[in-house]
Amino acid sequence: MNAEILKRIVRAIAEGSQSDLERLAHTVVESERQVGHSKLADQLAAILARPRSSKSAANENRKALAELPTSRRHGESLVTLVPREQLEHHMVLPKEIEARFARIEKEYAARERLGAYGLRPRKTILLYGPPGCGKSLGAKRLAWNVGLPLLKVRFDALISSFFGESAGNLRSVFETAKERPCVLLLDECDFIARSRTTSKDIGEASRIVNTLLTLMEEYDAPGLLVATTNIEHSLDSALFRRFDEVFLVPTPGDTEIENLLKLTFSSVAVADHLDWRPIVKSLSGSSAAMVVKAAQDAAKAAVLNGQKVVAPCHLKTSIAELNRSGSQTGNG
């Protein structure tokens, strides 16, 4: 076990932070597994899998919430802590996009080894693409795979009409990320990062963009920062240079659509004679969220009708309903 992990363990004990201790324990398990100590890693993982008392978990949750940054004027929480059990992390992506996510995770896991060579892992990531294709899900997946909590910035609480207050709130959020390792999510970051050249507000809006640029330029927090946007062309051009990694999360192709359907149906039976080709074709151009919703609606229809398998008619009906409603809901 390296000295940095030991220091973090002792610090977590001194601060009484059970959640930090648990994350560090998972880090130790993975570290032991990587050096070939598989038996020890399995034993440690089994210990971690033992259930905790509800009282202990409740106390830890209250402590974690109390440590979150709040707005200076109204005392509102500036971030939302997403519990680990709510971190959906199964994604179906084209190989090249999956490889880019995996590279971020591998670099984070090997950050100390990279540092020994004067190399810095990718820590600030911008995900862009159409609604419902998995950008927010990508942030959750990263948080799950690197073993960090996810803190989602609440722009509704962060933005203030008072002079300089929004920028001050943003600094408070970044200070928390520096003190507490996490994946900090700026979901739909165009809300605070719109181009200064097109904005009609040259006051507070411009000020918060300048603050964001400065904070990202100086970003040295121990975790990751993930920003998402549906309209990347509206972002301030200077912001792109602050990210270590920028890439598109695309709409799923035919292979991804079929795999998404099969993944969603993993807990229910599907008719043996189901031909995936026309189903996939009818969903061509749909977002990942719409594909998943179509499959979930079909599965629910089968269950409610008292049938044991999902038939083609269930899928055709659910897809037709989605097309009629023009639904665009799901993970951004």
Protein Blocks (a to p, Z undefined) as FASTA:
>chain_A
ZZklmmmmmmmmmnopaklmmmmmmmmmmmmmmnopamlmmmmmmmmmpccdfklmmmmm
mmmmmmpccdfklopafbdcddfklmcfbdcddfklmmmmmmmmmmmmmmmmmmmnopac
dfbdcdeddehiopmmmmmmmmmmnopacddddfklmpccbehklmmmmmmmmmmmmmmg
cddddehkllmmccfklpmblklmmmmmmmmmmmmmmgccfbdcddddfblmlpcfklmm
mpmbdcddddddfklmmmmmmmmmmmpccdfklcfklmmmmmgoiafklmmmmmmmmmmm
mmmnopabdcfklmmmmmmmmmmnopagdjZZ
